[in-house]
Amino acid sequence: MKITIFISIIIISFSSCNKWKGYEDKRKDDAEILNIDLKGSLQNPSFSPDGTSILFTRFKKGYNKGKADLFIYTFATKKLRELVIDNGTNVNLPGSTWNSVTNQITFSSERDTHDEIFIINTNGTNGDEIQLTSRVDRQSFEPSFSPNGDWVVFESHPIDVEKEGVITKYKVDESSDYIELSNSSENLKQPNWSPVGDKILYQKQIGSLWNLWIMDIDGENKTQITTNGESTDAVFTTDGEWIIYSSGGEGVDVANIFKINITTKEKVQLTHASTYDGAPSVSTNGTKICFESYPGEPDKTKGTKLLILDL
């Protein structure tokens, strides 16, 4: 019995490694795997304002599984730096989570009780983070900064409730109350503040369908952008005219990365692979995207790697 189990483990391990063999060559684009020497599932890349580095989340036990830490990877040096590592679940959102004005990063963290929003200086070290939100009856996820770094916007839920997501904003200097931009009768998630500063992007669930919407920063003029029912992980381009997102509802078998023009609704497919591509981030100059990827469906696997693609 022991021998059989040992052989099975070897076969499973080999099969898992084999999924990545020749993966770049099997794609129909020029995306390249970032050679990051780190175990676990690498997710949610977010470009630094100068485009030289990325922030990302590492889930320790697999895709969206277990505790999670934050790292910064520099492209030129290929150096990896620990930013937030503790016994909590620390998760960043792709998009406007790294602010160029204040040189700060925002993220959510589940520590003593439930998820709250935190901020840390870019050059900070583990333990330098500051807790921003603190509510006993609400949990907070997926924060992003306003362009000047004065505000964060995030999704808020009742404790231990996955639905009823309310888009909420809060001032970094804590001089405002929590301002809700939607209500709990809807389920809205993943708010991203436009780099231009005039809009907030989010995804909305109706039944089993998820589509992308935008609204003014005061919660008015909510406007639907996508209609395919499988749109998620969305970010603005720097000029605020396009949205880059992941979708499995655009004639592809597994989610790939697309962009859509907010005004004309023109769509362009950016990645081309019969595999999962998600959680995209776009560089400030608009020349590159970084995203998470897996050779198949990532759920219940050891996890994704990070890829980069020149546009």
Secondary structure, DSSP 4 states (H G I P E B T S, - for coil): -HHHHHHHHHHHHHHHHHTTTTHHHHSSS--EE------SEEEEEEE-TTSSEEEEEEESSBTTBS-EEEEEEETTTTEEEEEE-SSSEEEPPSSTTEETTTTEEEEEEE-SSSEEEEEEETT--TT--EE----SSEEEEEEEE-TTSSEEEEEEEETT-SS--EEEEEETTS-S--EESS-TTS-EEEEEE-TTSSEEEEEEEETTEEEEEEEETTS-S-EE---SSBEEEEEE-TTSSEEEEEES-SS-SS-EEEEEETTT--EEE----SSEEEEEEE-TTSSEEEEEEESS--TTSS--EEEEEE-
